[in-house]
């Protein structure tokens, strides 16, 4: 289609988008394509964005809305969000396309960061990296004077060379997406039985972070512990305890409970492997760090925020129970196992519950407290049954939800419709999983709600669009 013809088509389609027609989104999408061909990129971008807002599963519209932006950093941010919604492959492919454009060094660095992040999220076996379509495209980027070294280091990592002295480009500045890629390649090596290469990757991750990567630390400690390499475990603690403590203190000062949790887990795991059991009053001990990890997770989960909560980790509970038992606090160890097992059963996690209760099954007479004996019997009875989990969302006992129109409207929202939307909206914003949120979103859309954007909606407030008598009216919700 010639540009003049495209302009005429765009004009006709623009008129069609104003019609009260169930096919409006189809017209809008076609208008976006015609406007782009006519050279009206701003109109095309706006139209694609409207389609993407109305159809969360329309990946093509989302990609087109991103592709037509003129800010590569903004593009990178949106591609990372798209990847987190399960579209890593699409986000990666567009990022690689965009890297062929003449953006500045900072913009290209951000887009290469998207490539690293999506590779990490795909958990590709490092041995089969060369089979990926992205492999040859990344290799071609080595000729780019702005990001060639960065692309080369991605390839170097997958080829198994983890010598820290060879990695320079990604260090200035440090990129968390590349850090995640190092850990993922290490995990891939460990899963395929290549322990030495896995160890080298986790060491690289620690070096890359200046000793403050708690996830890499735990992975490396696990390797040493399983292989009974006590000397290396002691050296690991000696080399990295100080930077981990410093990073943990910074996380506490920033009230970053998620990061604090990860640092407590790393330190608690280290001290447990070294049998430094201690107590709740000794910071350099397993009991102190693991109980503080539980507290940090509770603080994080209690705060009103978007996204999944920190789940209870069976491994950390097992380590903490072992620590209590090792310092002759058997009653606390038993109570912890039963309490955690109850929580796992409530979540349908039978395997985790059974694993924690295994020491008690062999000798249940060790449960001295009558109350905990009953709780143990109850949880064992539930484990012997088929567990059925009802979909239920936890939120405060009293919720005051207000919907207020933010633009003039002659029509009042019918009370039954308002009650339905408020009920499902609470489920949507408090959902602990993507699946739960998706189900609530589908119901909201059936009720005429659109413009649901998780990145701009919180558990406290946000905006959405509701169809009232055929007119789209923007509302703001507030939850107290």
C-alpha positions as CSV (number, residue, x, y, z in Angstrom):
1,X,0.0,0.0,0.0
2,X,1.4,3.4,-1.0
3,X,1.6,6.1,1.6
4,X,-1.2,8.2,0.0
5,X,-3.5,5.1,0.0
6,X,-2.5,4.3,3.6
7,X,-3.4,7.8,4.7
8,X,-6.9,7.5,3.1
9,X,-7.4,4.1,4.7
10,X,-6.2,5.5,8.1
11,X,-8.7,8.3,7.8
12,X,-11.6,5.9,7.1
13,X,-10.6,3.6,9.9
14,X,-10.2,6.4,12.3
15,X,-13.9,7.3,11.7
16,X,-14.8,3.6,12.2
17,X,-13.1,3.6,15.6
18,X,-15.5,6.2,16.8
19,X,-18.5,4.0,16.1
20,X,-20.4,2.1,18.9
21,X,-19.4,-1.2,17.3
22,X,-18.3,-4.5,19.0
23,X,-15.6,-4.7,16.3
24,X,-14.1,-1.3,17.4
25,X,-10.9,-2.9,18.6
26,X,-10.4,-4.6,15.2
27,X,-10.9,-1.2,13.6
28,X,-8.5,0.4,16.0
29,X,-5.8,-2.2,15.3
30,X,-6.2,-1.8,11.6
31,X,-6.1,1.9,12.0
32,X,-2.8,1.6,13.9
33,X,-1.3,-0.4,11.0
34,X,-2.6,2.1,8.4
35,X,-1.4,5.1,10.3
36,X,2.1,3.5,10.7
37,X,2.3,2.9,6.9
38,X,1.2,6.5,6.4
39,X,4.0,7.7,8.5
40,X,1.9,8.9,11.4
41,X,3.9,7.0,14.1
42,X,2.5,8.9,17.1
43,X,-1.1,8.1,16.1
44,X,-0.1,4.5,15.4
45,X,1.6,4.1,18.7
46,X,-1.4,5.5,20.6
47,X,-3.8,3.2,18.8
48,X,-1.7,0.1,19.4
49,X,-1.4,1.1,23.1
50,X,-5.2,1.3,23.3
51,X,-5.6,-2.1,21.8
52,X,-2.9,-3.5,24.2
53,X,-4.7,-2.0,27.2
54,X,-8.0,-3.5,26.2
55,X,-6.6,-6.9,25.2
56,X,-3.9,-8.0,27.7
57,X,-3.3,-11.2,25.7
58,X,-2.7,-9.3,22.4
59,X,1.1,-9.6,22.4
60,X,1.4,-8.2,18.8
61,X,-0.3,-5.0,19.9
62,X,1.9,-4.7,22.9
63,X,5.0,-5.3,20.9
64,X,3.9,-2.7,18.3
65,X,3.2,-0.1,20.9
66,X,6.7,-0.7,22.3
67,X,8.4,-0.8,18.9
68,X,7.1,2.6,17.9
69,X,8.5,4.4,20.9
70,X,11.5,6.7,20.4
71,X,13.1,6.1,23.8
72,X,15.2,2.8,24.0
73,X,15.3,2.9,27.8
74,X,11.5,3.1,28.0
75,X,11.3,0.3,25.4
76,X,13.6,-1.8,27.6
77,X,11.5,-1.2,30.7
78,X,8.3,-2.2,28.9
79,X,10.0,-5.3,27.4
80,X,11.1,-6.4,30.8
81,X,7.5,-6.1,32.1
82,X,6.2,-8.0,29.1
83,X,8.8,-10.8,29.8
84,X,7.6,-11.0,33.4
85,X,4.1,-11.7,32.1
86,X,5.3,-14.8,30.4
87,X,6.4,-13.4,27.0
88,X,10.2,-13.7,27.4
89,X,10.7,-15.0,23.8
90,X,8.7,-12.2,22.2
91,X,10.4,-9.5,24.4
92,X,13.9,-11.0,23.6
93,X,13.2,-11.1,19.8
94,X,12.1,-7.4,19.7
95,X,15.0,-6.3,21.9
96,X,17.4,-8.0,19.4
97,X,15.6,-6.3,16.5
98,X,15.8,-2.9,18.2
99,X,19.6,-3.3,18.8
100,X,20.0,-2.9,15.1
101,X,18.8,0.7,15.3
102,X,21.2,3.6,15.8
103,X,20.5,4.3,19.5
104,X,23.0,5.7,21.8
105,X,25.3,3.6,24.1
106,X,23.0,3.8,27.1
107,X,19.9,2.8,25.1
108,X,21.6,-0.1,23.6
109,X,23.0,-1.2,26.9
110,X,19.5,-1.2,28.3
111,X,18.2,-3.3,25.4
112,X,21.1,-5.8,25.8
113,X,20.1,-6.0,29.4
114,X,16.7,-7.2,28.3
115,X,18.4,-9.9,26.2
116,X,20.3,-11.1,29.3
117,X,17.2,-11.0,31.5
118,X,15.1,-13.0,29.1
119,X,17.8,-15.6,28.6
120,X,18.0,-16.0,32.4
121,X,14.2,-16.4,32.6
122,X,14.1,-19.0,29.9
123,X,16.5,-21.3,31.9
124,X,18.0,-22.7,28.8
125,X,20.5,-25.6,29.2
126,X,23.8,-24.0,28.6
127,X,24.9,-27.0,26.5
128,X,22.2,-26.2,24.0
129,X,22.5,-22.4,23.9
130,X,23.9,-22.5,20.3
131,X,20.6,-24.1,19.2
132,X,18.7,-21.0,20.1
133,X,17.7,-18.5,17.4
134,X,19.1,-15.8,19.7
135,X,22.6,-17.3,19.7
136,X,23.6,-16.3,16.2
137,X,21.9,-12.9,16.6
138,X,23.9,-12.2,19.7
139,X,27.1,-13.3,17.9
140,X,26.4,-10.8,15.1
141,X,26.3,-8.0,17.7
142,X,30.0,-8.5,18.4
143,X,30.7,-6.1,15.5
144,X,28.7,-3.3,17.2
145,X,31.2,-0.8,18.6
146,X,28.8,0.2,21.4
147,X,27.8,-3.2,22.7
148,X,30.1,-5.7,21.0
149,X,32.1,-6.5,24.1
150,X,28.9,-7.0,26.1
151,X,27.6,-9.5,23.5
152,X,30.9,-11.2,23.5
153,X,30.8,-11.7,27.3
154,X,27.3,-13.3,27.1
155,X,28.7,-15.8,24.6
156,X,31.8,-16.4,26.7
157,X,29.6,-17.2,29.7
158,X,27.7,-19.8,27.8
159,X,30.9,-21.3,26.4
160,X,31.9,-22.2,30.0
161,X,34.7,-19.6,30.6
162,X,33.9,-18.0,34.0
163,X,37.3,-16.3,34.7
164,X,36.3,-13.0,36.4
165,X,39.3,-11.3,34.7
166,X,37.6,-11.7,31.3
167,X,34.4,-9.8,32.2
168,X,34.7,-6.0,32.0
169,X,31.9,-4.5,29.9
170,X,29.0,-5.6,32.2
171,X,30.8,-4.2,35.3
172,X,30.4,-0.5,34.5
173,X,27.7,-0.2,35.7
174,X,26.8,-3.5,37.2
175,X,23.6,-5.0,35.7
176,X,21.3,-7.2,37.8
177,X,20.1,-8.9,34.6
178,X,23.6,-10.1,33.7
179,X,24.0,-11.2,37.4
180,X,20.8,-13.3,37.0
181,X,22.2,-14.8,33.8
182,X,25.4,-15.8,35.5
183,X,23.5,-17.6,38.2
184,X,21.1,-19.3,35.7
185,X,24.0,-20.6,33.7
186,X,25.6,-21.9,36.9
187,X,22.3,-23.6,37.9
188,X,22.2,-25.2,34.4
189,X,25.7,-26.5,34.8
190,X,24.9,-27.9,38.2
191,X,21.7,-29.6,36.9
192,X,23.7,-31.3,34.2
193,X,26.2,-32.6,36.7
194,X,29.0,-30.3,35.7
195,X,29.8,-29.3,39.3
196,X,33.2,-27.6,38.6
197,X,31.7,-25.3,35.9
198,X,28.8,-24.6,38.2
199,X,31.1,-23.6,41.0
200,X,33.1,-21.3,38.7
201,X,29.8,-19.6,37.7
202,X,28.7,-19.0,41.2
203,X,32.2,-17.7,42.1
204,X,31.9,-15.3,39.1
205,X,28.5,-14.2,40.4
206,X,30.0,-13.4,43.8
207,X,32.9,-11.6,42.3
208,X,30.6,-9.6,40.0
209,X,28.5,-8.5,43.0
210,X,31.5,-7.6,45.2
211,X,30.4,-10.5,47.5
212,X,26.8,-9.3,48.0
213,X,24.9,-11.8,45.8
214,X,23.0,-13.9,48.4
215,X,21.5,-16.3,45.9
216,X,24.9,-17.2,44.4
217,X,26.4,-17.5,47.9
218,X,23.7,-20.1,48.9
219,X,24.2,-22.0,45.6
220,X,28.0,-22.2,46.2
221,X,27.5,-23.1,49.9
222,X,25.1,-25.9,48.9
223,X,27.7,-27.3,46.5
224,X,30.4,-27.3,49.2
225,X,28.1,-28.8,51.8
226,X,26.9,-31.7,49.6
227,X,30.5,-32.5,48.6
228,X,31.6,-32.2,52.3
229,X,34.2,-29.6,51.4
230,X,34.4,-28.2,54.9
231,X,37.6,-26.1,54.3
232,X,36.1,-24.4,51.3
233,X,32.9,-23.7,53.2
234,X,34.9,-22.1,56.0
235,X,36.8,-20.0,53.5
236,X,33.5,-18.9,51.9
237,X,32.3,-17.7,55.2
238,X,35.5,-15.9,56.0
239,X,35.6,-14.2,52.6
240,X,32.0,-13.1,52.3
241,X,30.4,-12.8,55.7
242,X,31.5,-9.1,56.0
243,X,30.1,-7.9,52.7
244,X,26.9,-9.9,53.2
245,X,26.4,-8.4,56.6
246,X,27.0,-4.9,55.2
247,X,24.6,-5.4,52.4
248,X,22.0,-6.8,54.8
249,X,22.3,-3.7,57.0
250,X,21.8,-1.5,53.9
251,X,18.7,-3.4,53.0
252,X,17.4,-3.0,56.6
253,X,18.0,0.7,56.5
254,X,16.2,1.0,53.2
255,X,13.3,-1.1,54.6
256,X,13.8,-3.5,51.6
257,X,12.4,-6.6,53.3
258,X,12.7,-8.8,50.2
259,X,16.4,-8.1,50.0
260,X,16.8,-8.4,53.7
261,X,15.1,-11.8,53.6
262,X,17.5,-13.1,51.0
263,X,20.6,-12.0,53.0
264,X,19.3,-13.6,56.2
265,X,18.7,-16.8,54.3
266,X,22.2,-16.8,52.9
267,X,23.8,-16.1,56.3
268,X,21.5,-18.6,58.1
269,X,22.3,-21.3,55.6
270,X,26.1,-20.7,55.9
271,X,26.0,-20.8,59.7
272,X,23.8,-23.9,59.7
273,X,26.2,-25.8,57.4
274,X,29.0,-24.7,59.7
275,X,27.0,-25.9,62.8
276,X,27.1,-22.5,64.4
277,X,23.6,-22.9,65.8
278,X,23.6,-20.1,68.4
279,X,20.4,-18.4,69.6
280,X,18.0,-15.6,68.7
281,X,20.5,-13.2,70.4
282,X,23.6,-14.1,68.4
283,X,23.8,-12.5,65.0
284,X,26.6,-14.8,63.8
285,X,24.4,-17.9,64.2
286,X,21.9,-20.0,62.2
287,X,19.1,-19.5,64.7
288,X,19.4,-15.7,64.7
289,X,19.6,-15.4,60.9
290,X,16.9,-17.9,60.0
291,X,14.4,-16.5,62.5
292,X,15.1,-13.0,61.2
293,X,14.5,-14.3,57.7
294,X,11.0,-15.4,58.9
295,X,10.4,-12.0,60.3
296,X,11.6,-10.2,57.2
297,X,9.3,-12.3,55.0
298,X,6.4,-11.6,57.3
299,X,7.1,-7.8,57.1
300,X,7.3,-8.0,53.3
301,X,4.1,-10.0,53.0
302,X,2.2,-7.7,55.4
303,X,3.0,-4.5,53.4
304,X,0.4,-3.6,50.8
305,X,2.2,-4.0,47.5
306,X,1.7,-5.5,44.1
307,X,3.1,-8.9,43.3
308,X,3.6,-12.3,44.9
309,X,4.4,-12.8,48.5
310,X,7.5,-14.5,49.8
311,X,6.5,-18.2,50.3
312,X,7.6,-20.2,53.3
313,X,10.8,-22.1,52.3
314,X,10.9,-25.8,53.5
315,X,14.7,-25.9,53.4
316,X,15.1,-22.9,55.8
317,X,12.5,-24.4,58.1
318,X,14.3,-27.7,58.2
319,X,17.6,-26.0,58.9
320,X,16.0,-23.9,61.7
321,X,14.3,-27.0,63.3
322,X,17.7,-28.8,63.1
323,X,19.4,-25.9,64.8
324,X,16.8,-25.8,67.7
325,X,17.2,-29.6,68.2
326,X,21.0,-29.3,68.2
327,X,21.0,-26.8,71.1
328,X,18.5,-29.0,73.2
329,X,15.5,-26.9,72.3
330,X,13.5,-29.9,71.0
331,X,10.1,-28.5,72.0
332,X,10.6,-25.5,69.8
333,X,11.9,-27.6,67.0
334,X,8.8,-29.9,67.2
335,X,6.5,-26.9,67.4
336,X,8.1,-25.3,64.3
337,X,7.8,-28.4,62.3
338,X,4.1,-28.8,63.1
339,X,3.3,-25.1,62.6
340,X,5.0,-25.1,59.2
341,X,3.3,-28.4,58.2
342,X,-0.1,-26.9,59.0
343,X,0.6,-23.9,56.8
344,X,1.8,-26.2,53.9
345,X,-1.3,-28.4,54.2
346,X,-3.5,-25.2,54.0
347,X,-1.7,-24.3,50.8
348,X,-1.9,-27.9,49.4
349,X,1.8,-28.5,49.6
350,X,1.7,-32.1,50.9
351,X,5.3,-33.0,49.9
352,X,6.7,-30.1,51.9
353,X,4.5,-30.9,54.9
354,X,5.4,-34.6,54.9
355,X,9.1,-33.9,54.6
356,X,9.1,-31.6,57.6
357,X,7.1,-34.1,59.7
358,X,9.3,-37.1,58.8
359,X,11.4,-37.0,62.0
360,X,8.2,-37.0,64.1
361,X,6.6,-39.9,62.2
362,X,9.4,-42.2,63.3
363,X,8.9,-41.3,66.9
364,X,5.8,-39.2,67.6
365,X,6.2,-39.9,71.4
366,X,8.7,-37.0,71.4
367,X,5.8,-34.6,71.1
368,X,5.3,-33.8,74.8
369,X,2.9,-30.9,74.7
370,X,-0.7,-32.1,74.6
371,X,-1.8,-29.2,72.4
372,X,0.9,-29.9,69.8
373,X,0.1,-33.7,69.9
374,X,-3.5,-32.8,68.9
375,X,-2.3,-30.5,66.2
376,X,0.1,-33.1,64.9
377,X,-2.7,-35.7,64.8
378,X,-5.0,-33.2,62.9
379,X,-2.4,-32.4,60.3
380,X,-1.6,-36.1,59.8
381,X,-5.3,-36.8,59.3
382,X,-5.5,-34.1,56.6
383,X,-2.4,-35.4,54.9
384,X,-4.0,-38.8,54.6
385,X,-6.9,-37.3,52.6
386,X,-7.1,-35.7,49.2
387,X,-6.5,-32.1,49.7
388,X,-8.9,-29.7,48.1
389,X,-7.9,-26.0,48.0
390,X,-10.6,-23.4,47.6
391,X,-9.5,-20.3,45.8
392,X,-9.4,-17.7,48.5
393,X,-7.7,-14.4,48.8
394,X,-6.4,-13.1,52.1
395,X,-6.9,-9.4,52.9
396,X,-7.6,-7.3,56.0
397,X,-10.7,-8.0,58.0
398,X,-12.3,-4.7,57.1
399,X,-12.0,-3.2,53.6
400,X,-13.5,0.1,52.6
401,X,-13.5,0.2,48.8
402,X,-14.5,3.4,47.1
403,X,-15.0,3.9,43.3
404,X,-15.1,7.5,42.2
405,X,-15.4,8.7,38.6
406,X,-12.6,11.0,37.5
407,X,-14.5,12.5,34.6
408,X,-18.0,13.8,34.2
409,X,-20.7,11.3,33.5
410,X,-24.5,11.7,33.2
411,X,-25.1,8.0,34.1
412,X,-24.8,6.6,37.6
413,X,-23.3,3.1,37.9
414,X,-26.0,0.6,38.9
415,X,-25.6,-0.5,42.5
416,X,-25.5,-4.3,41.7
417,X,-22.8,-3.7,39.0
418,X,-20.8,-1.6,41.5
419,X,-21.0,-4.3,44.1
420,X,-19.8,-7.0,41.7
421,X,-16.9,-4.9,40.4
422,X,-15.8,-4.0,43.9
423,X,-15.9,-7.6,45.0
424,X,-13.8,-8.9,42.1
425,X,-11.5,-5.9,42.2
426,X,-10.4,-6.8,45.7
427,X,-9.6,-10.3,44.5
428,X,-7.7,-8.8,41.5
429,X,-5.4,-6.4,43.5
430,X,-4.8,-8.8,46.4
431,X,-4.1,-11.9,44.3
432,X,-1.0,-13.8,45.3
433,X,-0.5,-15.4,42.0
434,X,-0.7,-14.5,38.3
435,X,-3.3,-17.3,37.8
436,X,-5.6,-15.8,40.5
437,X,-5.2,-12.3,39.1
438,X,-5.9,-13.6,35.5
439,X,-9.1,-15.2,36.6
440,X,-10.2,-12.0,38.4
441,X,-9.2,-10.0,35.3
442,X,-11.3,-12.1,33.0
443,X,-14.4,-11.6,35.3
444,X,-13.8,-7.8,35.4
445,X,-13.6,-7.7,31.7
446,X,-16.9,-9.5,31.4
447,X,-18.4,-6.8,33.7
448,X,-17.2,-4.1,31.3
449,X,-14.0,-3.1,33.0
450,X,-10.9,-2.3,30.9
451,X,-7.5,-0.5,31.2
452,X,-6.3,-2.9,33.9
453,X,-2.6,-2.2,34.2
454,X,-0.8,-4.1,37.0
455,X,2.2,-1.8,36.8
456,X,0.1,1.3,37.8
457,X,-2.4,-0.4,40.1
458,X,-1.6,-1.1,43.8
459,X,-3.4,-2.7,46.7
460,X,-4.3,0.8,47.8
461,X,-5.3,2.8,44.7
462,X,-5.4,2.9,41.0
463,X,-7.6,3.7,37.9
464,X,-9.6,1.6,35.5
465,X,-12.3,2.2,32.8
466,X,-15.9,1.0,33.2
467,X,-18.6,0.9,30.5
468,X,-21.7,2.8,31.7
469,X,-24.6,2.9,29.3
470,X,-22.2,2.3,26.4
471,X,-19.8,5.0,27.4
472,X,-16.3,4.3,28.7
473,X,-15.9,6.2,32.1
474,X,-12.6,6.3,34.0
475,X,-12.9,5.5,37.7
476,X,-10.4,5.7,40.6
477,X,-10.5,3.1,43.3
478,X,-9.3,3.5,46.9
479,X,-9.0,0.6,49.4
480,X,-8.7,1.3,53.1
